[in-house]
Amino acid sequence: METLLPLFTQIISGVIGAIIAGMVFRNYSLGLLGNILAGIVGGGMGGLVSSKVTGVIGAAGVSEIVADLLSGGAGGVVLMLAAGFARKKTNR
């Protein structure tokens, strides 16, 4: 369970980040379900990239939890915006 907690943290923060980004950038929003899915995938990917860059996997200190929250949230935002941008460009 200790190794899954960072993944859950990253996914939840990715979903929250993607939903907030969808509300802020309405032109690129994928709808609620699309934003949630982008947040799940983006949060997991953001956490994976962060763990590969920092070399820290599954740590339970406060700084690692904050890093999981930030990397997951950023991953969710980036993937939602990228998918929204691509969708908007293909609909022209």
PEZI-V281979 format. One line per field, one symbol per residue. phi: phi as a letter, one per 20 degrees, with the letter a starting at -180 (. if undefined). psi: psi as a letter, one per 40 degrees, with the letter a starting at -180 (. if undefined). A space follows every 10 residues. Layout:
# PEZI-V281979
phi->???
psi->???
This chain:
# PEZI-V281979
phi->.feegfffff ffffffffff ffffdffdfd nfffffffff ffffffffff fffemdcmfc ffffffffff ffffffffff ffffffffff ef
psi->ddeddddddd dddddddddd ddddgddeie iddddddddd dddddddddd ddddehhfie iddddddddd dddddddddd ddddddddde e.
